[in-house]
């Protein structure tokens, strides 16, 4: 198999028979596009061929090629015994007995302590959802949509009524976004298939989007948050430069697609108003059609059928379309500020292959807890806890937060909590700082 590992008998393809023992050096050689190994619980797996059939998409599992994936495997998969059925045929060996459990810069003590915390939270029932919470959340979304339609139906389509209707629909859309997020993370039902089914209903019928598009994109973000070329949420298509590393690299290379020293200003004209109504709308439709994802396209179609059936008689087809775009314009502002204030001001860099706790804490921060902040952000004001335990029902984040803070204090890992206002302001500040770093490198290096 290679010079870095000690080999025993050859493996039979697809047999799942442990063929040899390998060092981390050998495993790390297999991280190219067509040759990928990874390690889970000291077992070495060759995922080179199977990666294309991975239910979560090829990229999310490929991001861990050449390294230990034990922590992310535990974080994403509720039924690990079931997943083992798929891993068994891919097994090619295990680590040499003298090799550590972790690779690269991963801290063994931190990994052990966090694994213990995860076991405690599972035993304490913090991964068990409260059905009433999610039923009430869905109920208030449906009420908002019903009230919005009833207003313009009975009181007319004046500018005042239309504006109120838009605000209610944007609120419903934003809250439906947080709710589909819950089901997408498999955090409501015990059985994954029920989470997947309701996820398609929420994101498809209530929002006109694609569950598969969201899954393949969002889980990459969780697997490698704020890591260039692996987290799609920081792929800004050269419109912005982020963090402290990328601006300097672009400046040295004299890359100037945009005047990045003004990005903190044109951010307000590009990201909040255009992300959902323009980029996401186009990208979702293109993805469903190009991948022939007819199931998700059918679900999304039911949203548009329902919407135009309700509003076309009141506003006409073009008026209804204009109303929809305005609603998504409002929702986009809400979405951008909530998601970016917990990530954009944090560390953004190239791959460093850190342990789960360290990587997630460097890429996330929290916003203070309050009833409004919880509702406004879909409990993503507990971004740290959400990233550490992505399958945990959101109503339990505040229960595990003190234990996470204590663990971070033990290992000297910063645990940052901000006010809602400061979180938003820091987005502006971070973009301004990155732009200044770019300009300095562009002019002087």
N, C-alpha and C positions, 0 to 999 in steps of 0.2 A: 504493500500500500504506500510506502514511502520511507525515506531514510530516517525521518524523525521519530518513528514509532517502532516498538518491538512487536513483531508479527508472529502469530501462531499459525494455525491452519487457515487456508483460504476460505472465504465465505461463499456460500451458495446464494446466488442472487435471489432476493425475496424471501430467503429462509428465516431471516430474523436471528440467525445464529451469530453469536459474538465471535468475530473473526480474529481480533487482535487487541493489543493494548497500545495506547498512543500517548504521546506527550502533548502538552499544550502547543508546543512549537509546531508539531505536525498538524494539529487541528487548525491552527491559524493560517496554514498554507492554503486551506480550502475555503476561500471567501470570494472567489471570482463569480461572474455571472452564471457560468455553466458548471461550476464545480463548488458545491457548498456542503460543508459539514457543520454540525453544531452539537453541543453537549447539553443533556438534561439529566440531572442527578447522576453525574459521572459517566453516563452512557453516551457513546459517540454514535451519531446518526448521519447517514449520507442522504441529504434531502434534495440532491441535484435534480432528479427527475420529478419527484413528487411535489416540489415547490409550486409548480404550475397548477396543481389540483388542490392546493391548500384553501380551505373554505374562506379564510380571512384574507385571501389574496397572496400573491407570490412575494410582494415587496415586504410585507410586515414580517414574515418569517425569514426572508432573505437578509433583512437588516441585521440579523444575529448570526449570520454565517461566520464561522471561524471563532466563535466565542461561546461562553456558557449562557444558555437560555433558560436555566432552571427557574429564576425569579419571574421572568415575564411569562413563562409557561404556567406557573401557579397563579399569576395575576389574571390571566385572560380566560383560563379554562375551568369552568365550575365542576365538570365531571372528568377528572384526570384519568380515571380508570378507562372510561370510554375512549378517550383520545389515545391511550396506549395501544389500542387495537390498530390504529393507523401508524403509530411509531414502530411497532414491533418488526414489520418487514423491512424497515429502513435501518435497523440496528446493524452496525458493522464492528462494534467493539466497545471498549471502555478505556478510561484513563489509566495510565500506569499507577500502581498503588502508591508510589512516592510522590505523585503529582498532587498539588492542592486542589480543593474542590472548585475554586474560583480562578479566573484568568486575569491577565493584564493588571489594571489598576484597581481591581475590586477588593474591597476590604473584608476579610473573612469574619472579623468580629461584628461588623455592621450587618453583614448578611445573616449571620447566626441570630443576632438580636432581633432583626426585623422578621425573620422567619418565625421566631418565637411569638412576636407580637401578632402576626397573622393568625397563628394557631389559637392564640387567646381570643382574638376577635371572633373567629369562627365558632369556638366553643361557647362564647358568650352570647351567641345569637345575633351578632351585629350584621350578618349577611342575610338575615331573614327580613323580608319586606312586610310592611303593613298594608294590606290590600285597600283598606279604607282611605289611606293617604292618597294613593294613586287614583282611586275612583273619584274622590273629591276634586283632584286636580283635573282629571278629564272632564268632570262635570262643569267646572267653572269655565273651561275653554268652550264647551258647547253652549253654555249660557251666554257668554260674550258674543259668540257668532250669531246666536238667535236674536239677541237684543239689537245688535247692529243692523240686521235685516229688517226687524220689526220697526225700528225707528224710521228708516227711509220709506218703508212700505206705507206706514200710517201717517207720517208727518211730512212726507215729500222729500224731494232731492235737492233742497236748497244747499247753498254753500256751507251753511252752519251744520245742517244735518249730515251732509256728506263728510265734512271734517270729523265730526263726532263718530260717524260710522267707520271712517278710516282708522281712527285711534283705537276703537274697540277691536277692529279686525287685526290691526298690527299687534295689539296686546295678545289676542288669541293666537296669532301666528307665532309670536315669540314664546309664549307659554307652551304651545304645542311642540316647538323646537326643543325645549328643555325636557318635555315628556317623552318624545321619541328617543332622546338621548338616554333616558333611563332604560327603555326596552332594548335599545341597541347594545347597551352594555350588559344585558342579561341580568339585570339587578332586581327584577320584579317577581317573575315566576321561577319556581324551582327547575322546571323543564325548559331547556333552551328553545325547543320548537314553539312553545307558546309565546316566549319573548319575541322570537323572530316574526311570528304571525301578527302579533299586535303592533310590532314595530312597523311592519309594512302598512298596516292600516293607518297608524298615526302619521307617519312621514309621507305616505302615499296619498291617502284619502283626505287628510286634514291639511296637508302642506303642498301636495303636488310634486314631491321629490322622490328620490330613489334610495331605498334601504341599502342596496348593494353598493351604490356609489358612496354613501356615507360610511359604511363599514370599512371598505377598502381604504378610504382616505383617513378616517378618524383613528383607526387602530394603529396606523403608522405613526400618527402624532403621539399616541400614548406609549408606543414601544420605544421611540427615540425622540422625546420632546426637545425642541430647540436645537436639533442636530441638523446641520446643513446636508442637503441631498437625501435626507431620510425622513424629515418631518415636513409633509407637504404644506403645513400651515405657515411655514416661514419661507416658502417658495414664492417670492414676491416678483418674479419675472423681471428682475433688474429695475423695477420701478422704485424700490427702496433698498437701502443697505442697512443691515441690522447688526446689533451687538457691537463689540469692540474689535473683532477680528476681520470680518468681511469689509468694513469701510476702508481699513488700512490696505488690505489686499487689492481692492479695486483702485484705491488711490495710487498705489505703487505702480500698478499696471496701466495707469492713465485711462481707466474705464470711466466714461462719462455719458451714459445713456440719458441721464436726467441730471439736473442741478441738485445733487443730493444734499448740499448744504441748505437747501430750502425745503427739504422733504417734510419737515415738521409742519410746514405751512400747507403744501399741496396735499398732504395726507387727508385734510378735511374735505378736499374736493374729489378725492379718488376712492379711498377705502370705505368710510362709513356709508356714503350714498350709493356706491356702485357695486359693492361686493355681492349682495344677494340678488338685486334686480337685474344685473348685467352678467357678471362673471359666473356666479353659481347657476343662474337660470340656463345660460348657454352651456356650461360644462355638464350639468346634469342631463339635459336633453341629448347632447352629443354623446355622452357616455352610454346612456341607455340604448340609443339607436345603433351606435357603432359596435357595442357588445351584444346586440340583439337580446337585450334583457326585457323580453316581452312581458314578463310577469310584473316587474316594477313599472313598466310603461303603462300597463293596464291599470294598476293601482293609481298612478299619477293622473291618468285620464279621468278617473272618477272624481277627482278634485275639480278639474276644469269643467266637467259636465255639470256638477252640482253648483259651482260658482256662477257659471253663465246662465244656468236655469233660474237662479235666484235673482241675479242682478241685471241681466240683459233686458228684461221687460221694463226695468226702471231707468236704466241709463243708456240702453242700446249696446250693441256689441263693442263699438270703439270706446264708448264712455265707460263700460265695464272693464275693458282692458286698461284704460287709463287709471281707473280706481285701483285695480290690482297692482299696477306698477307703483302707484303712490303708497299703497299699504306696504309693499315690499321695500320701498325706499325708507319708510319709517322703521320697519323691522330691522333693516340692515344696520342702521345706526345703533339700535339696541344691541344687536348681536355682536357687532365689532367691538364696542366698548367693553362689554362684559367679558368677552373671550380674550381680548388683547391686554387688558389691564393686569391680568394674572400671569402673562407670559412674555409680552414684548419687552418690558423693562428688565427682565431677568437675563441670565447668561445665555448667549446664543453663540455656538461655536461648532467646530468640526467634531467628528467622532472621537471620543476619549475612552470609550468602553469602561464606564464606571458601574459600580454596584447600583441596584435599583433605587435605594433610598437616597443616595448622594445625587444621582442623576436627576431624579424627580424634584428634589428640593432645590437644586440649582436652577431648574427651569420653571418653577412655579412659586407663587406666593398667594396668601389668603387676603380676603377682604373681611372686615369686621362683621361679626354675626349680629343680625337683627331680623325681626320678622320681615321688614321690607326688603332688606338685602337678600335674605333667603329666597323670597318670592321673585324679586327682580332678576336674580341671576340663576334661578333654578337650582339653588344651593351650590352653584359653582363658585360662590365666594369661599367655599372650602375646597379650593382647587388642589391644595396639597394632599388632603385626605382622598380626594377623588382620584388623583393620579396614583397614589400608593395602593388604593383598593378600588380599582375601576368597577368591580362587580358589586360593591357594597351599595345597598339602597341609600339614597341621598339623605333621608331623614335621620340616618345614624352617623353622619359625618361628625356632628358636634359631640357625639358620645366618645368617639375614638380620638378626637383631636388632642385632648390632654395627654394621652399616652404617646401620641406621635411627637408632641412637643417635648415630652420628657426624654424620649429616645434621642431626639436631635440634640438636646442639651448634653446628654451623656457623651455623644461623639463629636461635639463641637460643630455641628452642622447648623447654619443659620436657618431659623424658622421665622419667616417674615409675614406680618399681618399689617394691613394698611386700612385707612378709611376709604370709603367709596370715592370720595373726591380726590384724595391723593393718588389712588390707583389710576384714575383717569388722567390726572395731570402728569403722572409718571410716563404714560404712553407718549405724550407730547415731548417731555424732557428727554426720554431715551432716543427718540428719533432725531432730536436736535443735536444731542451729543454725538450720535453716530455720524450725522451729516458733517459735523465739525471735524471729526477724526478723518473722514474721507477727504475733506478739503485740504487739511494740513498735509496729509500724505500725497495728495494729488499735486500740490504746489511745491513741496519741499523734499520729497523722497524719490 
